[in-house]
Amino acid sequence: MAQPPRDTQVRRRILVADDEPHIRRVLETLLDSSGFDVDMVCDGAEALQRLQDASLRYDLVLTDLMMPERDGLDVLSGLAELEHRRGLPVVVLTAKGQDADRARAVALGAADFLTKPFSPKKLLGRILQILGDET
Ligand SMILES: [Mg+2]
């Protein structure tokens, strides 16, 4: 699917899943102030519910790896089964020392990953690059 031209008023929508309230606040502030619409959930189970709903439009998923109910790997593997989400990029946020999970995330198709604590500027740069907005 072609990306809309940058001069349109279509705001890109990002689904964010993280169980830590302060991370959600940081991400919401960062993404909202950068011109994205943000849909925020606390767990991978909620993220998968949203993704299964074909009426919801998303341009990118940003997911934590460690979450209580369904984790980031569950999001990736569940997403792979959704025909209507084919090609939707997923960026994974990991804590330090989760190298095995990082490798699994990449194997499951993660577009990119960042280690917490992440630099907001770096994260935004990666997102823009993945969405083809890099200047
Ligand atoms: Mg977590």
Boltz pocket constraint, residues with backbone or C-beta under 6 A from the ligand:
constraints:
  - pocket:
      binder: B
      contacts: [[A, 18], [A, 19], [A, 20], [A, 64], [A, 65], [A, 66], [A, 67]]
      max_distance: 6.0
